[in-house]
Amino acid sequence: MGEVVVRYTVKPGRAEENRRLVERVYAELGERAPEGFRYATYCLDDGVSFVHVASLAEGHGNPLPTIAAFAEFTRDIAERCDVPPNAQDASLVGSYGQSA
């Protein structure tokens, strides 16, 4: 399984817009229900920093490029951000309460 963690900071006044765009991605994922894919988004305490964590099971393709709402979310991300997205591969060290 591969994990990717993406962190970025939106400009002041853009957090709600970013949240709405992210929520649309989740709505479309919910409709499509891709197998072998886990995805979570967190807003940090500062209210403008976001972290996305994606996990892809072996043998499954990444569904995000096929999600129209994800294309909408990423279209103007550079303009929406003070700190641009930084994606890094990650490896799970431990997990509790969810399958690893």
Biopython code that builds the backbone (N, CA, C, O; Angstrom):
import numpy as np
from Bio.PDB.StructureBuilder import StructureBuilder

atoms = [
    (1, "MET", "N", (0.847, -1.178, 0.000)),
    (1, "MET", "CA", (0.000, 0.000, 0.000)),
    (1, "MET", "C", (0.885, 1.230, 0.000)),
    (1, "MET", "O", (1.912, 1.262, 0.678)),
    (2, "GLY", "N", (0.497, 2.229, -0.747)),
    (2, "GLY", "CA", (1.234, 3.480, -0.778)),
    (2, "GLY", "C", (0.444, 4.601, -0.147)),
    (2, "GLY", "O", (-0.760, 4.729, -0.368)),
    (3, "GLU", "N", (1.121, 5.411, 0.637)),
    (3, "GLU", "CA", (0.495, 6.571, 1.254)),
    (3, "GLU", "C", (1.181, 7.829, 0.756)),
    (3, "GLU", "O", (2.389, 7.852, 0.519)),
    (4, "VAL", "N", (0.387, 8.869, 0.604)),
    (4, "VAL", "CA", (0.899, 10.182, 0.236)),
    (4, "VAL", "C", (0.279, 11.185, 1.193)),
    (4, "VAL", "O", (-0.920, 11.147, 1.471)),
    (5, "VAL", "N", (1.124, 12.091, 1.695)),
    (5, "VAL", "CA", (0.667, 13.156, 2.575)),
    (5, "VAL", "C", (0.938, 14.479, 1.873)),
    (5, "VAL", "O", (2.056, 14.731, 1.422)),
    (6, "VAL", "N", (-0.076, 15.317, 1.781)),
    (6, "VAL", "CA", (0.051, 16.618, 1.129)),
    (6, "VAL", "C", (-0.333, 17.692, 2.146)),
    (6, "VAL", "O", (-1.377, 17.613, 2.793)),
    (7, "ARG", "N", (0.531, 18.691, 2.272)),
    (7, "ARG", "CA", (0.257, 19.793, 3.198)),
    (7, "ARG", "C", (0.396, 21.115, 2.456)),
    (7, "ARG", "O", (1.279, 21.277, 1.613)),
    (8, "TYR", "N", (-0.493, 22.066, 2.780)),
    (8, "TYR", "CA", (-0.451, 23.399, 2.177)),
    (8, "TYR", "C", (-1.172, 24.376, 3.080)),
    (8, "TYR", "O", (-1.897, 23.976, 3.991)),
    (9, "THR", "N", (-0.972, 25.656, 2.826)),
    (9, "THR", "CA", (-1.630, 26.708, 3.593)),
    (9, "THR", "C", (-2.309, 27.660, 2.617)),
    (9, "THR", "O", (-1.678, 28.190, 1.703)),
    (10, "VAL", "N", (-3.606, 27.867, 2.826)),
    (10, "VAL", "CA", (-4.341, 28.785, 1.960)),
    (10, "VAL", "C", (-4.197, 30.211, 2.472)),
    (10, "VAL", "O", (-3.853, 30.440, 3.631)),
    (11, "LYS", "N", (-4.465, 31.155, 1.593)),
    (11, "LYS", "CA", (-4.415, 32.575, 1.948)),
    (11, "LYS", "C", (-5.545, 32.901, 2.924)),
    (11, "LYS", "O", (-6.582, 32.238, 2.920)),
    (12, "PRO", "N", (-5.343, 33.923, 3.759)),
    (12, "PRO", "CA", (-6.426, 34.353, 4.653)),
    (12, "PRO", "C", (-7.686, 34.648, 3.832)),
    (12, "PRO", "O", (-7.621, 35.262, 2.768)),
    (13, "GLY", "N", (-8.810, 34.206, 4.341)),
    (13, "GLY", "CA", (-10.079, 34.430, 3.648)),
    (13, "GLY", "C", (-10.422, 33.375, 2.610)),
    (13, "GLY", "O", (-11.489, 33.440, 2.000)),
    (14, "ARG", "N", (-9.538, 32.400, 2.395)),
    (14, "ARG", "CA", (-9.788, 31.381, 1.365)),
    (14, "ARG", "C", (-10.089, 29.996, 1.953)),
    (14, "ARG", "O", (-10.330, 29.047, 1.207)),
    (15, "ALA", "N", (-10.075, 29.876, 3.278)),
    (15, "ALA", "CA", (-10.246, 28.562, 3.908)),
    (15, "ALA", "C", (-11.627, 27.969, 3.634)),
    (15, "ALA", "O", (-11.731, 26.781, 3.329)),
    (16, "GLU", "N", (-12.679, 28.765, 3.736)),
    (16, "GLU", "CA", (-14.031, 28.234, 3.506)),
    (16, "GLU", "C", (-14.208, 27.786, 2.057)),
    (16, "GLU", "O", (-14.826, 26.755, 1.791)),
    (17, "GLU", "N", (-13.670, 28.556, 1.134)),
    (17, "GLU", "CA", (-13.713, 28.158, -0.276)),
    (17, "GLU", "C", (-13.003, 26.820, -0.459)),
    (17, "GLU", "O", (-13.503, 25.934, -1.152)),
    (18, "ASN", "N", (-11.837, 26.682, 0.164)),
    (18, "ASN", "CA", (-11.078, 25.442, 0.058)),
    (18, "ASN", "C", (-11.869, 24.276, 0.647)),
    (18, "ASN", "O", (-11.915, 23.192, 0.065)),
    (19, "ARG", "N", (-12.488, 24.504, 1.801)),
    (19, "ARG", "CA", (-13.311, 23.457, 2.428)),
    (19, "ARG", "C", (-14.441, 23.013, 1.491)),
    (19, "ARG", "O", (-14.685, 21.818, 1.331)),
    (20, "ARG", "N", (-15.114, 23.961, 0.887)),
    (20, "ARG", "CA", (-16.222, 23.618, -0.022)),
    (20, "ARG", "C", (-15.724, 22.771, -1.193)),
    (20, "ARG", "O", (-16.368, 21.795, -1.579)),
    (21, "LEU", "N", (-14.586, 23.146, -1.750)),
    (21, "LEU", "CA", (-14.029, 22.379, -2.862)),
    (21, "LEU", "C", (-13.657, 20.970, -2.425)),
    (21, "LEU", "O", (-13.908, 20.007, -3.150)),
    (22, "VAL", "N", (-13.063, 20.843, -1.247)),
    (22, "VAL", "CA", (-12.704, 19.526, -0.715)),
    (22, "VAL", "C", (-13.963, 18.696, -0.465)),
    (22, "VAL", "O", (-13.993, 17.510, -0.793)),
    (23, "GLU", "N", (-14.991, 19.298, 0.105)),
    (23, "GLU", "CA", (-16.237, 18.576, 0.371)),
    (23, "GLU", "C", (-16.853, 18.030, -0.911)),
    (23, "GLU", "O", (-17.444, 16.950, -0.899)),
    (24, "ARG", "N", (-16.725, 18.750, -2.000)),
    (24, "ARG", "CA", (-17.238, 18.272, -3.290)),
    (24, "ARG", "C", (-16.473, 17.035, -3.761)),
    (24, "ARG", "O", (-17.049, 16.124, -4.357)),
    (25, "VAL", "N", (-15.163, 17.016, -3.484)),
    (25, "VAL", "CA", (-14.365, 15.831, -3.832)),
    (25, "VAL", "C", (-14.907, 14.627, -3.065)),
    (25, "VAL", "O", (-15.096, 13.556, -3.641)),
    (26, "TYR", "N", (-15.156, 14.800, -1.769)),
    (26, "TYR", "CA", (-15.674, 13.696, -0.967)),
    (26, "TYR", "C", (-17.065, 13.266, -1.404)),
    (26, "TYR", "O", (-17.381, 12.077, -1.364)),
    (27, "ALA", "N", (-17.891, 14.196, -1.816)),
    (27, "ALA", "CA", (-19.223, 13.842, -2.309)),
    (27, "ALA", "C", (-19.111, 12.955, -3.547)),
    (27, "ALA", "O", (-19.819, 11.955, -3.669)),
    (28, "GLU", "N", (-18.229, 13.322, -4.452)),
    (28, "GLU", "CA", (-18.068, 12.522, -5.672)),
    (28, "GLU", "C", (-17.426, 11.178, -5.362)),
    (28, "GLU", "O", (-17.810, 10.161, -5.940)),
    (29, "LEU", "N", (-16.451, 11.161, -4.458)),
    (29, "LEU", "CA", (-15.870, 9.874, -4.045)),
    (29, "LEU", "C", (-16.960, 8.982, -3.445)),
    (29, "LEU", "O", (-16.995, 7.779, -3.702)),
    (30, "GLY", "N", (-17.842, 9.572, -2.650)),
    (30, "GLY", "CA", (-18.930, 8.807, -2.055)),
    (30, "GLY", "C", (-19.857, 8.199, -3.092)),
    (30, "GLY", "O", (-20.351, 7.086, -2.912)),
    (31, "GLU", "N", (-20.091, 8.915, -4.165)),
    (31, "GLU", "CA", (-20.934, 8.402, -5.248)),
    (31, "GLU", "C", (-20.258, 7.263, -5.982)),
    (31, "GLU", "O", (-20.899, 6.272, -6.331)),
    (32, "ARG", "N", (-18.968, 7.405, -6.214)),
    (32, "ARG", "CA", (-18.231, 6.407, -6.996)),
    (32, "ARG", "C", (-17.740, 5.227, -6.169)),
    (32, "ARG", "O", (-17.614, 4.117, -6.687)),
    (33, "ALA", "N", (-17.463, 5.452, -4.898)),
    (33, "ALA", "CA", (-16.994, 4.422, -3.965)),
    (33, "ALA", "C", (-15.845, 3.578, -4.530)),
    (33, "ALA", "O", (-15.976, 2.359, -4.647)),
    (34, "PRO", "N", (-14.719, 4.216, -4.882)),
    (34, "PRO", "CA", (-13.597, 3.444, -5.426)),
    (34, "PRO", "C", (-13.016, 2.495, -4.381)),
    (34, "PRO", "O", (-12.815, 2.873, -3.227)),
    (35, "GLU", "N", (-12.755, 1.281, -4.793)),
    (35, "GLU", "CA", (-12.193, 0.274, -3.889)),
    (35, "GLU", "C", (-10.694, 0.468, -3.746)),
    (35, "GLU", "O", (-10.027, 0.955, -4.659)),
    (36, "GLY", "N", (-10.174, 0.080, -2.592)),
    (36, "GLY", "CA", (-8.740, 0.111, -2.354)),
    (36, "GLY", "C", (-8.182, 1.502, -2.139)),
    (36, "GLY", "O", (-6.973, 1.706, -2.251)),
    (37, "PHE", "N", (-9.038, 2.460, -1.834)),
    (37, "PHE", "CA", (-8.604, 3.851, -1.697)),
    (37, "PHE", "C", (-9.161, 4.425, -0.414)),
    (37, "PHE", "O", (-10.363, 4.353, -0.160)),
    (38, "ARG", "N", (-8.278, 5.000, 0.401)),
    (38, "ARG", "CA", (-8.687, 5.740, 1.602)),
    (38, "ARG", "C", (-8.145, 7.147, 1.470)),
    (38, "ARG", "O", (-7.038, 7.358, 0.973)),
    (39, "TYR", "N", (-8.933, 8.104, 1.918)),
    (39, "TYR", "CA", (-8.559, 9.504, 1.752)),
    (39, "TYR", "C", (-9.109, 10.285, 2.935)),
    (39, "TYR", "O", (-10.267, 10.107, 3.315)),
    (40, "ALA", "N", (-8.292, 11.142, 3.514)),
    (40, "ALA", "CA", (-8.731, 11.970, 4.635)),
    (40, "ALA", "C", (-8.125, 13.355, 4.475)),
    (40, "ALA", "O", (-7.005, 13.507, 3.988)),
    (41, "THR", "N", (-8.873, 14.351, 4.888)),
    (41, "THR", "CA", (-8.393, 15.729, 4.853)),
    (41, "THR", "C", (-8.604, 16.339, 6.231)),
    (41, "THR", "O", (-9.656, 16.174, 6.849)),
    (42, "TYR", "N", (-7.583, 17.045, 6.696)),
    (42, "TYR", "CA", (-7.627, 17.704, 8.000)),
    (42, "TYR", "C", (-7.342, 19.189, 7.820)),
    (42, "TYR", "O", (-6.517, 19.583, 6.996)),
    (43, "CYS", "N", (-8.036, 20.002, 8.605)),
    (43, "CYS", "CA", (-7.714, 21.415, 8.704)),
    (43, "CYS", "C", (-7.053, 21.594, 10.061)),
    (43, "CYS", "O", (-7.619, 21.200, 11.081)),
    (44, "LEU", "N", (-5.867, 22.180, 10.087)),
    (44, "LEU", "CA", (-5.133, 22.347, 11.330)),
    (44, "LEU", "C", (-5.693, 23.505, 12.145)),
    (44, "LEU", "O", (-6.513, 24.285, 11.659)),
    (45, "ASP", "N", (-5.243, 23.605, 13.383)),
    (45, "ASP", "CA", (-5.779, 24.597, 14.324)),
    (45, "ASP", "C", (-5.677, 26.039, 13.838)),
    (45, "ASP", "O", (-6.469, 26.882, 14.257)),
    (46, "ASP", "N", (-4.733, 26.334, 12.976)),
    (46, "ASP", "CA", (-4.597, 27.713, 12.505)),
    (46, "ASP", "C", (-5.726, 28.112, 11.556)),
    (46, "ASP", "O", (-5.894, 29.290, 11.242)),
    (47, "GLY", "N", (-6.503, 27.119, 11.098)),
    (47, "GLY", "CA", (-7.655, 27.388, 10.241)),
    (47, "GLY", "C", (-7.345, 27.586, 8.769)),
    (47, "GLY", "O", (-8.264, 27.699, 7.958)),
    (48, "VAL", "N", (-6.066, 27.630, 8.406)),
    (48, "VAL", "CA", (-5.698, 27.852, 7.004)),
    (48, "VAL", "C", (-4.736, 26.793, 6.457)),
    (48, "VAL", "O", (-4.442, 26.780, 5.262)),
    (49, "SER", "N", (-4.250, 25.910, 7.328)),
    (49, "SER", "CA", (-3.357, 24.828, 6.888)),
    (49, "SER", "C", (-4.161, 23.547, 6.752)),
    (49, "SER", "O", (-4.948, 23.196, 7.631)),
    (50, "PHE", "N", (-3.955, 22.860, 5.647)),
    (50, "PHE", "CA", (-4.673, 21.624, 5.357)),
    (50, "PHE", "C", (-3.684, 20.495, 5.116)),
    (50, "PHE", "O", (-2.597, 20.702, 4.577)),
    (51, "VAL", "N", (-4.081, 19.305, 5.524)),
    (51, "VAL", "CA", (-3.297, 18.097, 5.298)),
    (51, "VAL", "C", (-4.227, 17.051, 4.689)),
    (51, "VAL", "O", (-5.304, 16.778, 5.219)),
    (52, "HIS", "N", (-3.801, 16.476, 3.579)),
    (52, "HIS", "CA", (-4.539, 15.396, 2.931)),
    (52, "HIS", "C", (-3.689, 14.134, 3.045)),
    (52, "HIS", "O", (-2.477, 14.175, 2.831)),
    (53, "VAL", "N", (-4.320, 13.023, 3.380)),
    (53, "VAL", "CA", (-3.635, 11.742, 3.472)),
    (53, "VAL", "C", (-4.381, 10.758, 2.579)),
    (53, "VAL", "O", (-5.568, 10.498, 2.778)),
    (54, "ALA", "N", (-3.677, 10.219, 1.602)),
    (54, "ALA", "CA", (-4.268, 9.258, 0.676)),
    (54, "ALA", "C", (-3.533, 7.928, 0.806)),
    (54, "ALA", "O", (-2.304, 7.883, 0.869)),
    (55, "SER", "N", (-4.307, 6.850, 0.845)),
    (55, "SER", "CA", (-3.753, 5.497, 0.914)),
    (55, "SER", "C", (-4.349, 4.682, -0.220)),
    (55, "SER", "O", (-5.562, 4.672, -0.432)),
    (56, "LEU", "N", (-3.485, 4.009, -0.934)),
    (56, "LEU", "CA", (-3.906, 3.226, -2.086)),
    (56, "LEU", "C", (-3.450, 1.788, -1.904)),
    (56, "LEU", "O", (-2.255, 1.525, -1.764)),
    (57, "ALA", "N", (-4.390, 0.861, -1.904)),
    (57, "ALA", "CA", (-4.072, -0.555, -1.762)),
    (57, "ALA", "C", (-3.367, -1.053, -3.024)),
    (57, "ALA", "O", (-3.613, -0.573, -4.131)),
    (58, "GLU", "N", (-2.501, -2.008, -2.824)),
    (58, "GLU", "CA", (-1.760, -2.592, -3.942)),
    (58, "GLU", "C", (-2.733, -3.139, -4.983)),
    (58, "GLU", "O", (-3.725, -3.786, -4.645)),
    (59, "GLY", "N", (-2.439, -2.874, -6.235)),
    (59, "GLY", "CA", (-3.265, -3.367, -7.322)),
    (59, "GLY", "C", (-4.439, -2.469, -7.687)),
    (59, "GLY", "O", (-5.214, -2.803, -8.583)),
    (60, "HIS", "N", (-4.581, -1.343, -7.013)),
    (60, "HIS", "CA", (-5.664, -0.408, -7.310)),
    (60, "HIS", "C", (-5.071, 0.895, -7.850)),
    (60, "HIS", "O", (-3.991, 1.319, -7.438)),
    (61, "GLY", "N", (-5.787, 1.510, -8.765)),
    (61, "GLY", "CA", (-5.349, 2.781, -9.324)),
    (61, "GLY", "C", (-5.871, 3.957, -8.524)),
    (61, "GLY", "O", (-6.881, 3.853, -7.828)),
    (62, "ASN", "N", (-5.182, 5.062, -8.630)),
    (62, "ASN", "CA", (-5.590, 6.285, -7.951)),
    (62, "ASN", "C", (-6.825, 6.857, -8.651)),
    (62, "ASN", "O", (-6.751, 7.207, -9.829)),
    (63, "PRO", "N", (-7.958, 6.960, -7.947)),
    (63, "PRO", "CA", (-9.164, 7.462, -8.593)),
    (63, "PRO", "C", (-9.210, 8.983, -8.723)),
    (63, "PRO", "O", (-10.018, 9.497, -9.497)),
    (64, "LEU", "N", (-8.378, 9.714, -7.997)),
    (64, "LEU", "CA", (-8.496, 11.177, -7.987)),
    (64, "LEU", "C", (-8.406, 11.820, -9.373)),
    (64, "LEU", "O", (-9.162, 12.753, -9.645)),
    (65, "PRO", "N", (-7.521, 11.368, -10.254)),
    (65, "PRO", "CA", (-7.487, 12.005, -11.581)),
    (65, "PRO", "C", (-8.777, 11.869, -12.387)),
    (65, "PRO", "O", (-8.985, 12.606, -13.350)),
    (66, "THR", "N", (-9.638, 10.940, -12.003)),
    (66, "THR", "CA", (-10.902, 10.749, -12.727)),
    (66, "THR", "C", (-12.077, 11.453, -12.058)),
    (66, "THR", "O", (-13.206, 11.362, -12.540)),
    (67, "ILE", "N", (-11.826, 12.149, -10.964)),
    (67, "ILE", "CA", (-12.872, 12.824, -10.198)),
    (67, "ILE", "C", (-12.968, 14.275, -10.663)),
    (67, "ILE", "O", (-12.022, 15.045, -10.496)),
    (68, "ALA", "N", (-14.104, 14.648, -11.244)),
    (68, "ALA", "CA", (-14.285, 16.012, -11.760)),
    (68, "ALA", "C", (-14.105, 17.051, -10.656)),
    (68, "ALA", "O", (-13.506, 18.102, -10.884)),
    (69, "ALA", "N", (-14.613, 16.767, -9.476)),
    (69, "ALA", "CA", (-14.487, 17.721, -8.365)),
    (69, "ALA", "C", (-13.028, 17.893, -7.943)),
    (69, "ALA", "O", (-12.651, 18.965, -7.468)),
    (70, "PHE", "N", (-12.208, 16.864, -8.106)),
    (70, "PHE", "CA", (-10.787, 16.989, -7.777)),
    (70, "PHE", "C", (-10.092, 17.897, -8.797)),
    (70, "PHE", "O", (-9.216, 18.682, -8.435)),
    (71, "ALA", "N", (-10.480, 17.790, -10.059)),
    (71, "ALA", "CA", (-9.935, 18.694, -11.083)),
    (71, "ALA", "C", (-10.304, 20.136, -10.758)),
    (71, "ALA", "O", (-9.481, 21.037, -10.914)),
    (72, "GLU", "N", (-11.525, 20.357, -10.310)),
    (72, "GLU", "CA", (-11.968, 21.696, -9.915)),
    (72, "GLU", "C", (-11.164, 22.183, -8.702)),
    (72, "GLU", "O", (-10.736, 23.336, -8.664)),
    (73, "PHE", "N", (-10.960, 21.308, -7.714)),
    (73, "PHE", "CA", (-10.203, 21.643, -6.516)),
    (73, "PHE", "C", (-8.765, 22.049, -6.860)),
    (73, "PHE", "O", (-8.248, 23.017, -6.303)),
    (74, "THR", "N", (-8.127, 21.327, -7.762)),
    (74, "THR", "CA", (-6.715, 21.590, -8.077)),
    (74, "THR", "C", (-6.513, 22.706, -9.098)),
    (74, "THR", "O", (-5.407, 23.232, -9.225)),
    (75, "ARG", "N", (-7.558, 23.072, -9.820)),
    (75, "ARG", "CA", (-7.412, 24.045, -10.914)),
    (75, "ARG", "C", (-6.738, 25.341, -10.457)),
    (75, "ARG", "O", (-5.783, 25.776, -11.101)),
    (76, "ASP", "N", (-7.185, 25.961, -9.396)),
    (76, "ASP", "CA", (-6.638, 27.244, -8.947)),
    (76, "ASP", "C", (-5.934, 27.142, -7.594)),
    (76, "ASP", "O", (-5.849, 28.125, -6.858)),
    (77, "ILE", "N", (-5.434, 25.959, -7.273)),
    (77, "ILE", "CA", (-4.834, 25.760, -5.945)),
    (77, "ILE", "C", (-3.636, 26.683, -5.723)),
    (77, "ILE", "O", (-3.462, 27.193, -4.616)),
    (78, "ALA", "N", (-2.816, 26.909, -6.731)),
    (78, "ALA", "CA", (-1.635, 27.766, -6.554)),
    (78, "ALA", "C", (-2.039, 29.195, -6.201)),
    (78, "ALA", "O", (-1.392, 29.839, -5.374)),
    (79, "GLU", "N", (-3.090, 29.682, -6.816)),
    (79, "GLU", "CA", (-3.564, 31.045, -6.558)),
    (79, "GLU", "C", (-4.231, 31.148, -5.184)),
    (79, "GLU", "O", (-4.228, 32.212, -4.565)),
    (80, "ARG", "N", (-4.805, 30.032, -4.713)),
    (80, "ARG", "CA", (-5.509, 30.009, -3.441)),
    (80, "ARG", "C", (-4.554, 29.893, -2.245)),
    (80, "ARG", "O", (-4.954, 30.138, -1.107)),
    (81, "CYS", "N", (-3.301, 29.523, -2.501)),
    (81, "CYS", "CA", (-2.374, 29.184, -1.411)),
    (81, "CYS", "C", (-1.327, 30.252, -1.135)),
    (81, "CYS", "O", (-0.832, 30.916, -2.045)),
    (82, "ASP", "N", (-1.001, 30.400, 0.155)),
    (82, "ASP", "CA", (0.196, 31.136, 0.589)),
    (82, "ASP", "C", (1.400, 30.207, 0.538)),
    (82, "ASP", "O", (2.478, 30.605, 0.097)),
    (83, "VAL", "N", (1.217, 28.966, 0.989)),
    (83, "VAL", "CA", (2.252, 27.932, 0.938)),
    (83, "VAL", "C", (1.714, 26.843, 0.019)),
    (83, "VAL", "O", (0.697, 26.221, 0.327)),
    (84, "PRO", "N", (2.391, 26.605, -1.115)),
    (84, "PRO", "CA", (1.864, 25.649, -2.087)),
    (84, "PRO", "C", (1.876, 24.215, -1.560)),
    (84, "PRO", "O", (2.591, 23.902, -0.608)),
    (85, "PRO", "N", (1.083, 23.353, -2.181)),
    (85, "PRO", "CA", (1.041, 21.962, -1.764)),
    (85, "PRO", "C", (2.414, 21.298, -1.847)),
    (85, "PRO", "O", (3.159, 21.464, -2.813)),
    (86, "ASN", "N", (2.716, 20.543, -0.799)),
    (86, "ASN", "CA", (3.951, 19.768, -0.731)),
    (86, "ASN", "C", (3.532, 18.323, -0.507)),
    (86, "ASN", "O", (3.058, 17.968, 0.572)),
    (87, "ALA", "N", (3.706, 17.493, -1.527)),
    (87, "ALA", "CA", (3.326, 16.076, -1.449)),
    (87, "ALA", "C", (4.551, 15.243, -1.149)),
    (87, "ALA", "O", (5.609, 15.421, -1.753)),
    (88, "GLN", "N", (4.391, 14.327, -0.204)),
    (88, "GLN", "CA", (5.474, 13.417, 0.151)),
    (88, "GLN", "C", (4.926, 12.016, 0.325)),
    (88, "GLN", "O", (3.851, 11.818, 0.891)),
    (89, "ASP", "N", (5.688, 11.036, -0.175)),
    (89, "ASP", "CA", (5.343, 9.652, 0.098)),
    (89, "ASP", "C", (5.566, 9.399, 1.581)),
    (89, "ASP", "O", (6.464, 9.982, 2.188)),
    (90, "ALA", "N", (4.757, 8.537, 2.157)),
    (90, "ALA", "CA", (4.863, 8.227, 3.576)),
    (90, "ALA", "C", (4.714, 6.723, 3.777)),
    (90, "ALA", "O", (4.076, 6.036, 2.978)),
    (91, "SER", "N", (5.304, 6.232, 4.843)),
    (91, "SER", "CA", (5.126, 4.825, 5.193)),
    (91, "SER", "C", (4.531, 4.743, 6.584)),
    (91, "SER", "O", (4.945, 5.461, 7.495)),
    (92, "LEU", "N", (3.569, 3.874, 6.737)),
    (92, "LEU", "CA", (2.853, 3.717, 7.984)),
    (92, "LEU", "C", (3.758, 3.088, 9.035)),
    (92, "LEU", "O", (4.373, 2.047, 8.800)),
    (93, "VAL", "N", (3.830, 3.719, 10.175)),
    (93, "VAL", "CA", (4.599, 3.198, 11.300)),
    (93, "VAL", "C", (3.654, 2.447, 12.243)),
    (93, "VAL", "O", (4.007, 1.391, 12.769)),
    (94, "GLY", "N", (2.480, 2.982, 12.451)),
    (94, "GLY", "CA", (1.497, 2.349, 13.317)),
    (94, "GLY", "C", (0.143, 2.946, 13.086)),
    (94, "GLY", "O", (0.017, 4.049, 12.552)),
    (95, "SER", "N", (-0.874, 2.218, 13.488)),
    (95, "SER", "CA", (-2.245, 2.670, 13.301)),
    (95, "SER", "C", (-3.112, 2.018, 14.358)),
    (95, "SER", "O", (-2.881, 0.864, 14.720)),
    (96, "TYR", "N", (-4.088, 2.722, 14.850)),
    (96, "TYR", "CA", (-5.018, 2.158, 15.817)),
    (96, "TYR", "C", (-6.434, 2.485, 15.377)),
    (96, "TYR", "O", (-6.726, 3.627, 15.022)),
    (97, "GLY", "N", (-7.295, 1.519, 15.397)),
    (97, "GLY", "CA", (-8.703, 1.751, 15.106)),
    (97, "GLY", "C", (-9.061, 1.754, 13.640)),
    (97, "GLY", "O", (-10.203, 2.047, 13.286)),
    (98, "GLN", "N", (-8.130, 1.441, 12.794)),
    (98, "GLN", "CA", (-8.417, 1.313, 11.378)),
    (98, "GLN", "C", (-7.491, 0.268, 10.807)),
    (98, "GLN", "O", (-6.427, 0.004, 11.366)),
    (99, "SER", "N", (-7.883, -0.326, 9.705)),
    (99, "SER", "CA", (-7.010, -1.341, 9.107)),
    (99, "SER", "C", (-5.812, -0.649, 8.502)),
    (99, "SER", "O", (-5.937, 0.433, 7.927)),
    (100, "ALA", "N", (-4.662, -1.261, 8.626)),
    (100, "ALA", "CA", (-3.407, -0.678, 8.144)),
    (100, "ALA", "C", (-3.107, -1.093, 6.741)),
    (100, "ALA", "O", (-2.086, -0.691, 6.182)),
]
sb = StructureBuilder()
sb.init_structure("model")
sb.init_model(0)
sb.init_chain("A")
sb.init_seg("    ")
for serial, (resi, resn, name, xyz) in enumerate(atoms, 1):
    if name == "N":
        sb.init_residue(resn, " ", resi, " ")
    sb.init_atom(name, np.array(xyz, "f"), 0.0, 1.0, " ", f" {name:<3s}", serial, name[0])
structure = sb.get_structure()
